[in-house]
Amino acid sequence: MKRIFFMLLLFSVSSFAQEINTISKNIVIVNYKEKELSNESLKSWQHKDIVSDTIPGISLDKAYHEILANKKGNEVVIAILDTEIDINHEDLKDQIWKNPKEIPNNHIDDDTNGYVDDIHGWNFLGNTKGENIIYANNEYVRLIRAYRNKFDVELKDTLAANYQEYKRALDTYRSELIVAQEDLNFVRDVVDKYYIAKDKLKNHFPDQKFTIDMLKEIIEAKNDLSPFAETIFKMKKYKYTESDMKEKIVSAQVVVENNLNLDFNERKILNEDSEDILNIDYGNNIVSGNTDKFYHGTEVAGVVVATRNNYIGINGVSNDSKIMTVCISPNGNEHDKDIATGIKYAVDNGAKVINMSFGKSFSLHNEWVLDAMKYADKKDVLIVSSAGNSSFNLDINNYYYPNDNENNGDEISQNFILVGATTNSINKSLLAYFSNYGKTDVDIFAPGHEIYTTYPDNQYRFDSGTSLSAALVTGIAALIRSYYPNITAPEVKDILMKSGTSYHIDVEIKQEDGTKKMVPFSELSKSGKIVDAYNALLMAEQISKSKN
């Protein structure tokens, strides 16, 4: 269903005769009446155009219809640094990179790149026995473990290097552990009450098929069984299944027993030293073996490259790209060594765009990641990263990694883009409530709320997060590099920043003290814009022609 509003279009350019820097849209909302989109429309809202469709998407459909319809692009390799990916998914299997220099399963490093049988990429979380890390510490737990002997409670030196970071990690750990234990206890209590209620009501529901009408009847009777019926009723109302509850217990246990456990060290299964950045001889080629436990990488991959126009599932952004799977993300925080080594692997094996849809609030070896970014910059490889889902103003709370600067200082490279998330609402909720923002760090926004994408085992689902926003920008960047290969990585970044759509609208942000206020959307990122594929490709064509 189309939403109707009155809009003042300050400036919209679609003519090649105009100046390159003016290819953009500037939108002022004069009067707006929102209508709910149909479920089918929601599945592709992010590809729509604000002018022709009245939906604040990335104008991808328009770009394909009006710019790319009769063109053929070059194949572009996109490295997705993430979890394992379901490379056999029906909507992804044709878009998976195959190493042309490697002979499958001969146990020989045919291309002499240091990685044996890396047919579809590499998993830096595995060992030669085929075991892969599933659960991992949060980074602040590793930081505490690294420095706790140095900063003895009785002998601490508040001026010593790394002490303040150690103290921040310790404070975060203590507060997060309290919350995690409370969550685990709460979930266990809910599940216990559910099974007690099932047992108490077994005479009324011998087949365990709980009907809403019968539950209401027992509740309204206000007898000894009413509280138990109410417990089951709430589960039915919120559509919680027994499987859902079991998953919630497992998730809560993982946080306490793995993510926050000072005695748990996931690296024990790897034959490597996580403190030695020069040792890169580790990992395995199992990039899709645990997709029953990992889904994030599959979701990101679908947004970027799900096979277009195959009448299956969804359409990705880029039609001439292949996904190189670089596994560095466990259920927990990524190691800086794996991030840095993964970037270099992607660069050395032909990736032209790297997607990094992850983030953390601590970094033991940020210098390694920054060096890898510089390496990618020298090799003309673009890196697109997600801005995070904590509702933080990164201009104030600048503890966010990976980023391409330190303490909001100068950027160390010209090839890194940090992406925030927007919704399909053209009102105060245009900024996704969870998205980080900041005029210094966040470069641009893209749709990231209620995005329909691929899920392991040939499934699809809606999800939200800046990870999906970064995936959209990654796809557009790959389109530019596919159709206009003479454009450099810094130029691609510049095009994306300048060609986006400006929305002259105030949006609601959550402040550090928990209160909310209205601010101009244009003040929440460096560009002040939402990415626009149509405008970006117009600008790319002009720049490409100017080079010939």
C-alpha positions as CSV (number, residue, x, y, z in Angstrom):
1,M,0.0,0.0,0.0
2,K,1.4,3.4,-1.0
3,R,1.8,6.1,1.6
4,I,0.6,9.6,0.6
5,F,2.2,12.9,1.5
6,F,3.0,16.3,0.2
7,M,6.6,16.9,-0.4
8,L,8.8,19.8,-1.5
9,L,11.6,18.6,-3.7
10,L,14.2,21.3,-3.3
11,F,16.6,19.8,-5.9
12,S,16.6,16.6,-7.9
13,V,19.0,16.0,-10.7
14,S,18.8,13.2,-13.3
15,S,20.6,15.0,-16.2
16,F,24.2,14.2,-17.1
17,A,24.7,17.9,-18.0
18,Q,24.6,19.0,-14.4
19,E,27.6,19.4,-12.2
20,I,28.8,16.1,-10.6
21,N,28.5,17.3,-7.0
22,T,24.8,18.2,-7.4
23,I,23.5,14.8,-8.2
24,S,21.3,14.3,-5.1
25,K,17.8,14.7,-3.8
26,N,16.9,17.2,-1.1
27,I,13.5,16.4,0.5
28,V,11.4,18.6,2.7
29,I,8.2,17.0,4.1
30,V,5.5,19.6,4.1
31,N,2.5,17.4,5.1
32,Y,2.6,13.7,5.6
33,K,0.0,11.0,6.2
34,E,1.4,7.6,6.8
35,K,-0.4,4.4,5.7
36,E,0.8,1.0,6.7
37,L,2.7,-0.9,4.0
38,S,1.4,-4.4,3.1
39,N,3.5,-7.4,4.1
40,E,4.5,-7.9,0.5
41,S,5.6,-4.3,0.1
42,L,7.6,-4.6,3.3
43,K,9.7,-7.3,1.8
44,S,11.4,-4.9,-0.6
45,W,10.7,-1.4,0.8
46,Q,14.4,-0.7,1.1
47,H,14.8,-0.8,-2.7
48,K,12.1,1.9,-3.4
49,D,12.4,5.6,-4.3
50,I,11.2,8.4,-2.1
51,V,9.8,10.4,-5.1
52,S,8.2,7.8,-7.2
53,D,7.2,5.3,-4.4
54,T,6.9,7.7,-1.4
55,I,9.1,5.3,0.5
56,P,12.6,6.3,1.8
57,G,14.5,3.5,0.3
58,I,17.8,3.5,-1.7
59,S,16.2,3.9,-5.2
60,L,17.6,0.5,-6.3
61,D,14.6,-0.5,-8.4
62,K,14.8,2.8,-10.3
63,A,18.5,2.4,-10.8
64,Y,18.0,-1.0,-12.4
65,H,15.2,0.1,-14.6
66,E,16.6,3.4,-15.8
67,I,20.4,3.0,-15.7
68,L,21.5,-0.6,-15.7
69,A,18.8,-2.2,-17.8
70,N,20.9,-2.6,-20.9
71,K,24.4,-2.8,-19.4
72,K,26.6,-5.6,-18.3
73,G,29.0,-5.2,-15.4
74,N,32.2,-7.0,-14.4
75,E,32.3,-9.5,-11.7
76,V,33.2,-8.0,-8.3
77,V,34.3,-10.1,-5.3
78,I,32.8,-8.9,-2.0
79,A,34.4,-10.3,1.2
80,I,31.9,-10.7,4.0
81,L,33.8,-10.8,7.3
82,D,31.2,-12.3,9.6
83,T,29.9,-15.6,10.9
84,E,29.8,-18.7,8.8
85,I,27.4,-18.4,5.8
86,D,24.9,-20.9,4.4
87,I,26.7,-21.1,1.0
88,N,24.2,-23.7,-0.2
89,H,21.1,-21.5,0.4
90,E,18.8,-21.6,-2.6
91,D,19.1,-17.8,-3.1
92,L,22.9,-17.6,-2.4
93,K,24.5,-20.7,-3.9
94,D,25.0,-19.1,-7.4
95,Q,26.6,-16.0,-5.8
96,I,29.4,-17.7,-3.8
97,W,33.0,-17.0,-4.8
98,K,35.1,-19.9,-5.9
99,N,38.9,-19.5,-5.7
100,P,40.0,-20.0,-9.3
101,K,43.6,-20.9,-8.3
102,E,42.6,-23.7,-5.8
103,I,41.9,-27.3,-6.7
104,P,39.1,-28.5,-4.3
105,N,39.8,-31.0,-1.6
106,N,43.3,-32.1,-2.7
107,H,44.8,-31.0,0.7
108,I,47.4,-28.8,-1.2
109,D,47.8,-25.1,-1.1
110,D,47.7,-24.8,-4.9
111,D,47.8,-21.0,-5.0
112,T,50.5,-20.8,-2.3
113,N,48.5,-18.1,-0.4
114,G,49.1,-19.9,2.9
115,Y,45.6,-21.5,3.1
116,V,44.9,-25.0,2.0
117,D,41.8,-25.7,0.0
118,D,40.3,-22.2,0.6
119,I,37.7,-22.8,-2.1
120,H,35.1,-20.3,-0.9
121,G,37.1,-18.4,1.7
122,W,38.5,-19.1,5.1
123,N,37.4,-19.6,8.7
124,F,39.8,-18.0,11.2
125,L,37.9,-19.6,14.1
126,G,38.8,-23.2,13.2
127,N,41.6,-25.8,13.6
128,T,43.0,-28.5,11.4
129,K,40.7,-31.1,13.1
130,G,37.7,-29.4,11.7
131,E,36.6,-27.9,15.0
132,N,35.3,-24.3,14.9
133,I,34.8,-21.8,17.7
134,I,31.1,-21.2,18.3
135,Y,31.0,-19.2,21.6
136,A,33.5,-16.6,22.7
137,N,34.3,-14.0,25.4
138,N,33.3,-10.4,25.1
139,E,36.3,-8.2,24.5
140,Y,36.2,-6.6,27.9
141,V,36.5,-10.0,29.5
142,R,39.7,-10.6,27.5
143,L,41.0,-7.2,28.5
144,I,40.4,-7.9,32.2
145,R,42.2,-11.3,31.8
146,A,45.1,-9.6,30.0
147,Y,45.7,-6.9,32.7
148,R,44.3,-8.1,36.0
149,N,47.7,-9.4,37.2
150,K,49.4,-6.1,36.3
151,F,46.8,-4.0,38.0
152,D,46.6,-5.7,41.4
153,V,43.9,-4.2,43.6
154,E,46.3,-3.1,46.3
155,L,49.1,-1.9,44.0
156,K,47.1,-0.2,41.2
157,D,48.7,2.8,39.5
158,T,45.9,5.0,38.1
159,L,48.4,6.7,35.8
160,A,49.8,3.6,34.3
161,A,49.2,2.9,30.6
162,N,46.0,1.0,30.0
163,Y,44.7,1.3,33.6
164,Q,41.8,3.5,32.7
165,E,40.7,1.1,30.0
166,Y,41.1,-1.8,32.4
167,K,38.9,0.0,34.9
168,R,36.3,0.7,32.2
169,A,36.3,-3.0,31.3
170,L,36.0,-4.0,34.9
171,D,33.0,-1.7,35.5
172,T,31.3,-2.9,32.3
173,Y,31.9,-6.5,33.2
174,R,30.4,-6.2,36.7
175,S,27.3,-4.4,35.5
176,E,26.8,-6.7,32.6
177,L,27.2,-9.8,34.8
178,I,24.5,-8.7,37.1
179,V,22.1,-8.1,34.3
180,A,23.0,-11.4,32.6
181,Q,22.5,-13.4,35.7
182,E,19.2,-11.7,36.4
183,D,18.1,-12.5,32.8
184,L,19.1,-16.1,33.1
185,N,17.2,-16.5,36.4
186,F,14.1,-14.8,34.9
187,V,14.0,-17.0,31.9
188,R,14.5,-20.1,34.0
189,D,11.7,-19.0,36.3
190,V,9.3,-18.4,33.3
191,V,10.1,-21.8,31.9
192,D,9.6,-23.5,35.2
193,K,6.3,-21.8,35.7
194,Y,5.2,-22.9,32.2
195,Y,5.9,-26.6,32.8
196,I,4.2,-26.5,36.2
197,A,1.2,-24.9,34.5
198,K,1.2,-27.6,31.8
199,D,1.1,-30.2,34.5
200,K,-1.6,-28.6,36.5
201,L,-3.8,-28.2,33.4
202,K,-3.2,-31.7,32.0
203,N,-6.7,-32.9,32.9
204,H,-8.3,-30.0,30.9
205,F,-5.9,-30.4,28.0
206,P,-4.9,-34.1,27.8
207,D,-3.6,-33.6,24.2
208,Q,-1.7,-30.4,25.3
209,K,-3.5,-28.4,22.7
210,F,-4.2,-25.2,24.6
211,T,-7.1,-23.2,23.1
212,I,-7.6,-19.5,23.8
213,D,-11.3,-20.0,24.5
214,M,-10.7,-22.7,27.1
215,L,-7.9,-20.8,28.8
216,K,-10.1,-17.7,29.1
217,E,-12.9,-19.8,30.6
218,I,-10.5,-21.2,33.3
219,I,-9.1,-17.7,34.0
220,E,-12.6,-16.2,34.3
221,A,-13.6,-18.9,36.7
222,K,-11.1,-17.5,39.2
223,N,-10.3,-20.8,40.9
224,D,-7.0,-22.5,41.8
225,L,-6.3,-23.3,38.2
226,S,-6.7,-19.7,37.0
227,P,-3.1,-18.5,37.6
228,F,-1.8,-21.5,35.6
229,A,-4.2,-20.9,32.8
230,E,-3.0,-17.3,32.7
231,T,0.6,-18.4,32.4
232,I,-0.2,-20.5,29.3
233,F,-2.5,-17.8,27.9
234,K,0.4,-15.2,28.0
235,M,2.6,-17.7,26.1
236,K,-0.1,-18.2,23.5
237,K,-0.8,-14.4,23.2
238,Y,2.8,-13.5,22.5
239,K,3.3,-16.6,20.3
240,Y,6.0,-18.1,22.4
241,T,6.6,-21.8,21.7
242,E,8.5,-24.3,23.9
243,S,11.2,-24.2,21.3
244,D,11.4,-20.4,21.7
245,M,11.7,-20.7,25.5
246,K,14.5,-23.4,25.2
247,E,16.4,-21.1,22.9
248,K,16.1,-18.2,25.3
249,I,17.5,-20.3,28.1
250,V,20.4,-21.4,25.9
251,S,21.1,-17.8,24.9
252,A,21.0,-16.6,28.5
253,Q,23.4,-19.4,29.5
254,V,25.8,-18.6,26.8
255,V,26.1,-15.0,28.0
256,V,26.9,-16.1,31.6
257,E,28.9,-19.2,30.9
258,N,30.8,-18.1,27.8
259,N,30.7,-14.4,26.9
260,L,31.2,-13.2,30.5
261,N,33.2,-16.1,32.0
262,L,36.7,-15.0,32.9
263,D,37.8,-18.7,33.0
264,F,36.5,-19.5,29.5
265,N,39.1,-19.1,26.8
266,E,37.8,-20.1,23.4
267,R,41.2,-19.9,21.7
268,K,42.3,-23.1,23.3
269,I,41.2,-25.1,20.3
270,L,43.3,-23.1,17.9
271,N,47.0,-23.8,17.4
272,E,48.0,-20.1,17.4
273,D,48.9,-17.2,19.7
274,S,46.3,-14.5,19.6
275,E,48.9,-12.0,20.8
276,D,51.1,-12.7,17.8
277,I,49.8,-10.8,14.7
278,L,52.6,-12.2,12.5
279,N,51.4,-15.8,13.0
280,I,48.6,-16.2,10.4
281,D,48.9,-19.9,9.9
282,Y,45.6,-20.9,11.5
283,G,42.0,-21.6,10.7
284,N,40.3,-24.0,8.3
285,N,38.2,-24.0,5.1
286,I,34.9,-24.9,6.8
287,V,32.9,-21.7,6.1
288,S,29.4,-23.2,6.3
289,G,29.5,-26.1,8.8
290,N,27.6,-24.5,11.7
291,T,24.8,-22.5,10.2
292,D,22.4,-24.2,12.7
293,K,24.2,-21.9,15.3
294,F,25.1,-18.9,13.1
295,Y,22.6,-16.9,11.0
296,H,24.1,-13.4,10.8
297,G,26.4,-13.8,7.9
298,T,23.6,-15.4,5.9
299,E,21.3,-12.5,6.5
300,V,24.0,-10.0,5.5
301,A,24.9,-12.0,2.3
302,G,21.3,-12.0,1.2
303,V,20.9,-8.3,1.4
304,V,24.0,-7.8,-0.7
305,V,23.8,-10.5,-3.3
306,A,20.7,-12.8,-3.2
307,T,20.2,-13.9,-6.8
308,R,18.1,-11.3,-8.6
309,N,15.0,-12.2,-10.7
310,N,15.2,-15.9,-10.1
311,Y,11.6,-16.0,-8.7
312,I,13.0,-17.3,-5.4
313,G,13.1,-15.4,-2.1
314,I,14.5,-11.9,-2.5
315,N,16.5,-9.7,-4.8
316,G,19.9,-8.7,-3.5
317,V,21.5,-5.3,-4.4
318,S,24.4,-6.4,-6.6
319,N,23.8,-8.7,-9.6
320,D,27.4,-9.3,-10.8
321,S,29.1,-10.0,-7.4
322,K,30.4,-13.1,-5.7
323,I,30.7,-13.5,-2.0
324,M,34.0,-14.5,-0.4
325,T,33.3,-15.9,3.0
326,V,35.8,-14.8,5.7
327,C,34.6,-16.2,9.1
328,I,35.8,-14.2,12.1
329,S,32.6,-13.7,14.1
330,P,31.6,-16.2,16.9
331,N,28.8,-15.8,19.3
332,G,30.7,-13.2,21.3
333,N,33.2,-10.6,20.3
334,E,35.6,-10.8,17.4
335,H,39.4,-10.9,18.1
336,D,41.3,-8.0,16.6
337,K,43.8,-10.4,15.2
338,D,41.1,-12.2,13.3
339,I,39.7,-8.9,12.0
340,A,43.1,-7.7,10.8
341,T,44.1,-11.0,9.3
342,G,40.7,-11.4,7.7
343,I,40.9,-8.0,6.0
344,K,44.4,-8.9,4.6
345,Y,43.2,-12.3,3.4
346,A,40.3,-10.6,1.6
347,V,42.5,-8.0,0.0
348,D,45.2,-10.5,-1.1
349,N,42.7,-12.8,-2.6
350,G,40.9,-10.3,-4.9
351,A,38.1,-8.7,-2.9
352,K,37.2,-5.2,-4.1
353,V,34.7,-4.5,-1.3
354,I,34.8,-5.7,2.2
355,N,31.7,-5.8,4.5
356,M,32.2,-5.8,8.2
357,S,28.8,-5.9,9.9
358,F,29.9,-6.2,13.5
359,G,31.1,-4.0,16.3
360,K,32.3,-3.9,19.9
361,S,33.0,-1.4,22.7
362,F,36.5,-2.5,23.6
363,S,39.6,-3.3,21.5
364,L,42.8,-4.9,22.8
365,H,44.7,-4.3,19.6
366,N,43.0,-1.6,17.6
367,E,46.3,-0.8,16.1
368,W,46.3,-4.1,14.2
369,V,42.9,-3.3,12.7
370,L,43.9,0.2,11.7
371,D,47.1,-1.2,10.0
372,A,44.9,-3.6,8.0
373,M,42.6,-0.8,7.0
374,K,45.6,1.1,5.7
375,Y,46.7,-2.0,3.8
376,A,43.3,-2.2,2.2
377,D,43.5,1.5,1.3
378,K,46.8,1.0,-0.4
379,K,45.4,-1.9,-2.4
380,D,42.3,0.2,-3.4
381,V,39.8,-1.9,-1.5
382,L,36.7,-0.3,0.0
383,I,35.6,-1.3,3.6
384,V,31.9,-0.8,4.6
385,S,31.1,-1.3,8.3
386,S,28.0,-1.0,10.5
387,A,27.7,1.8,13.0
388,G,26.3,-0.3,15.9
389,N,22.9,-0.8,17.6
390,S,23.3,0.9,21.0
391,S,21.6,4.3,20.3
392,F,24.9,6.0,21.1
393,N,26.1,9.4,19.9
394,L,29.6,8.3,18.8
395,D,30.7,12.0,18.9
396,I,30.4,11.6,22.7
397,N,30.6,7.9,23.3
398,N,33.5,7.2,21.0
399,Y,34.3,3.7,22.3
400,Y,33.3,1.9,19.1
401,Y,35.4,-0.5,17.1
402,P,36.2,-1.0,14.3
403,N,36.5,2.6,13.2
404,D,38.9,4.5,11.0
405,N,40.0,7.0,13.6
406,E,41.2,7.2,17.2
407,N,39.3,9.4,19.8
408,N,37.4,11.2,17.0
409,G,40.7,12.4,15.5
410,D,41.8,12.3,11.9
411,E,40.8,9.4,9.7
412,I,43.7,7.0,8.9
413,S,42.4,6.0,5.5
414,Q,40.1,7.1,2.7
415,N,38.4,3.7,2.1
416,F,36.3,3.2,5.2
417,I,32.5,3.9,5.5
418,L,30.5,3.6,8.7
419,V,26.8,3.2,8.2
420,G,23.8,3.9,10.5
421,A,20.2,2.7,10.1
422,T,16.9,4.3,9.1
423,T,13.3,3.1,8.9
424,N,10.5,3.4,6.3
425,S,8.7,6.1,8.4
426,I,9.1,9.7,7.1
427,N,8.6,11.3,10.5
428,K,10.5,11.6,13.8
429,S,11.1,7.8,13.7
430,L,13.1,8.0,10.4
431,L,16.3,7.3,12.4
432,A,16.0,3.7,13.6
433,Y,15.7,3.8,17.4
434,F,18.6,1.4,17.9
435,S,21.1,3.0,15.5
436,N,24.3,4.7,16.7
437,Y,24.9,8.1,15.1
438,G,27.4,11.0,15.1
439,K,28.6,13.7,12.7
440,T,32.2,12.8,13.2
441,D,32.2,9.0,12.8
442,V,29.0,7.9,11.0
443,D,29.4,8.6,7.3
444,I,25.9,7.9,5.9
445,F,22.6,6.1,6.7
446,A,20.8,3.3,4.9
447,P,17.6,1.4,5.6
448,G,18.0,-1.1,8.4
449,H,14.7,-1.6,10.1
450,E,12.5,-4.6,9.3
451,I,14.6,-5.9,6.3
452,Y,13.5,-9.1,4.7
453,T,16.5,-11.3,3.9
454,T,17.9,-14.9,3.7
455,Y,18.2,-17.2,6.7
456,P,19.9,-20.5,6.9
457,D,18.3,-23.7,5.6
458,N,16.6,-22.0,2.6
459,Q,14.5,-19.8,4.9
460,Y,13.8,-16.0,5.0
461,R,12.9,-13.6,7.7
462,F,12.7,-10.0,8.7
463,D,15.4,-8.6,10.9
464,S,16.7,-5.1,11.9
465,G,20.2,-3.7,12.6
466,T,22.9,-1.5,11.2
467,S,24.4,-4.7,9.9
468,L,21.8,-4.8,7.2
469,S,22.2,-1.1,6.5
470,A,25.9,-1.7,5.9
471,A,25.0,-4.6,3.6
472,L,22.9,-2.3,1.4
473,V,25.8,0.2,1.1
474,T,28.2,-2.7,0.3
475,G,25.9,-3.8,-2.5
476,I,25.7,-0.3,-4.0
477,A,29.5,0.1,-3.7
478,A,29.9,-3.2,-5.6
479,L,27.6,-2.0,-8.3
480,I,29.7,1.0,-8.9
481,R,32.9,-1.0,-9.0
482,S,31.2,-3.5,-11.3
483,Y,29.9,-1.0,-13.9
484,Y,32.6,1.6,-13.5
485,P,35.8,-0.3,-12.7
486,N,38.1,2.8,-13.3
487,I,36.7,4.4,-10.2
488,T,38.8,4.1,-7.1
489,A,37.8,3.0,-3.6
490,P,38.1,6.6,-2.1
491,E,36.1,7.9,-5.1
492,V,33.3,5.3,-4.4
493,K,33.1,6.5,-0.8
494,D,33.0,10.1,-2.0
495,I,30.2,9.3,-4.5
496,L,28.1,7.5,-1.9
497,M,28.5,10.4,0.5
498,K,27.6,13.2,-2.0
499,S,24.9,11.5,-4.0
500,G,22.6,10.5,-1.1
501,T,19.2,11.9,-0.3
502,S,18.9,14.7,2.2
503,Y,15.8,14.7,4.4
504,H,15.1,18.0,6.0
505,I,13.2,16.6,8.9
506,D,13.7,16.5,12.7
507,V,14.0,13.1,14.2
508,E,13.9,11.7,17.8
509,I,17.2,10.6,19.4
510,K,17.8,9.0,22.8
511,Q,20.4,10.9,24.9
512,E,22.9,9.5,27.3
513,D,20.7,10.2,30.3
514,G,17.8,8.3,28.7
515,T,15.8,11.4,27.8
516,K,14.7,12.0,24.2
517,K,15.0,15.1,22.0
518,M,14.4,16.3,18.5
519,V,17.3,17.1,16.2
520,P,17.7,17.6,12.4
521,F,18.4,14.3,10.7
522,S,21.1,16.0,8.7
523,E,23.2,16.5,11.9
524,L,23.5,12.8,12.7
525,S,26.1,11.8,10.2
526,K,29.0,13.3,8.2
527,S,27.0,13.4,5.0
528,G,23.6,14.0,6.6
529,K,22.1,11.7,4.0
530,I,20.5,8.3,3.2
531,V,22.4,6.4,0.5
532,D,20.8,6.5,-3.0
533,A,21.8,3.9,-5.6
534,Y,20.2,5.8,-8.5
535,N,22.1,9.0,-7.8
536,A,25.3,7.2,-7.0
537,L,25.3,5.4,-10.3
538,L,24.6,8.7,-12.2
539,M,27.5,10.4,-10.5
540,A,29.7,7.3,-11.0
541,E,29.0,7.4,-14.8
542,Q,30.0,11.1,-15.0
543,I,33.2,10.6,-13.1
544,S,34.1,7.5,-15.1
545,K,33.5,9.3,-18.4
546,S,35.6,12.2,-17.2
547,K,38.5,9.9,-16.8
548,N,38.4,8.5,-20.3
